[in-house]
Amino acid sequence: MRHPKKEVQEAVEEIIGDGWFRLEPGGHWGVLLCGHRERDGCRLYVNATPQNPGNHANKLRRQALKCTHRTERGATET
């Protein structure tokens, strides 16, 4: 399912390309989970109707880069 805001959809695609995956819970458009796949894995909540889609997209990208499990998956720090 695509996000209705282009900026947020692009951010979600980038994050999923970095090893994250998406769940579709109620109340949000979705939740992105890091590839750690354990209870302590990182989660990003994607708002269905953000007030400012550009800011929300940038916030998601920043939070994904802060994932403490990135080095476990072999991702390079930028």
C-alpha angles and dihedrals in degrees: 000000000000123000112245092231115073096212093052093045090054091050091048091051091050092049093047088050087058093062102277124126134205134241123191108221126166120263096035133053087246149313123244116212125197120240092257089096094197131112091262093053120129121264131199119196113214113208115223094212110024116185090227112024094192093054092045091051092050091048091053091051092049092048092049091053090053092059107130091209096062094096091050089060092048096251117154121237116242 
